[in-house]
Amino acid sequence: MAGRELLKSEKSRRTTKYLLIIAVLCLAFSIAFILRAYPIKYGFYLNEFDPFFDFRATEYIVNNGYGPYLEWHDYKSWFPDGREIAETSQSGLHLTAATLYKIFGMNMSLMDFTIWFPVVIGSASTVLMFLVVRAITGSTIPGLISSLFFAVSPAIIQRGNLGWFKSEPLGLFYGLGGTYLFLSALKDKKYKFLIPKAIFGGILIGLAVTSWGGAQYFVIPIGIFIIVLGFVSKDLKNNLIVAVLFTASVILVAGAFPRPGMSFVLGLPGLLLMTSTLFLLVTTIVRLKSSERRATLKTAIILGIFVIIGMSIVVGGFYKVPSFRYLNAINPFLSSENKLVESVAEHFTPTIVDYFRQFSILIIFAGLGIWLSFKNKNNTNMIFALIIGLTGIYISATFARLLVFASISIIILSSIGIYQSIRAITSIRTEAEQTLTTSNKSGAKSQKNMKLKKQFLPYEGFAAILIVMLSIPMVYDANTN
């Protein structure tokens, strides 16, 4: 009887937990939907110029099919010679929107469907943000916190609201989905789950870069993380399988599309992904045949050889230098060499004020998250949090439009920082409450007992301060709340 009651209680607790998770995710989705649909008060239209072209390209697929689209030479887009649409456009957005419209469009017009498209996709991304952070931390609470922050992030809402039928919302959706599956595959031990996750994760990242050029950013932290796995991973064989399948899927999908095609495969992101996977392969062979101490030294030597070979190729002129905007993302100071770049509003270099207005108090918790990621470096996924956090903030220093990457980074890091703060408060309070309960049962009210009661005040005060701090962005600054 006792066993049955215990099993029933455990089942009830799990059910309650899952219901709470679903409730918070529904709340995050609802908030994200309302905020992204807010521009409807100005009218139900496509927003800006580019969405009209993307609508027209999607309409062409719906009316003519996928084959004709890939061969479409449009004379209305560029006078007088026209241009090849599939080779010069974000084909992933057009193909995905047309496919979803055929499945879920029902009696809705394509125009209405594309107006709502960024709202729905952007809101659904809150769930993927939850999954990514949960895969990193192994805990549900920071994932739920991150989904709520993602729902209200100004930088992400600005480039994914009603009528913004452009590449960013879908690129972020695919990028976050692929990142989650990659991290989840690394944690799995069974091949029947590991292999499909790695392949499908790579396919999503491949679709991301075909939908949005900026989605190539997701390859950077993943590539660096694969290199780090060569040093810290204890399950090299499974990680190597994941890296190989993931990389192959990304390369095949991205290379199969006219854009980015081979420019991605032979560009910096593609080469980083393939080189990091090759490095992990060589490292796995070396570490399996060496002692732990010698393996680390040999791994460092191998990495040095890879770096020297790469630098030699670049310096020797054997590698084609990427376009200015990609070089500028690597070296933000290049913006000062061409004032024409900053003449475009979205290419303006963000300042400290921009970061504070966008992220406010989360910057402090993100700093705490960085420290905690350093402290918990035995958890390899926490290393990934550190990598994606620092690279996202670094990349965003180039253009104001890239603050979406800083948003993802700061959301991940601040969620970790806030969760650990709450965890520290609740654990200490629980210990104090248990001690008080034991003391009260025995009838002994000592000075130590009174001291523990006084300790509750600072913890309750800290909790109140935490709530106030997180409420600051709602009232200050008045122009961005």
PyMOL commands that set and color helices and strands:
alter all, ss='L'
color gray80, all
select helices_A, chain A and resi 2-42+50-64+66-70+85-88+91-104+110-137+140-152+154-158+167-187+191-211+213-232+236-256+262-265+268-288+292-315+324-330+332-337+339-342+345-347+352-359+362-375+380-396+400-442+447-475
alter helices_A, ss='H'
color red, helices_A
select strands_A, chain A and resi 73-74+83-84
alter strands_A, ss='S'
color yellow, strands_A
deselect
rebuild
show_as cartoon
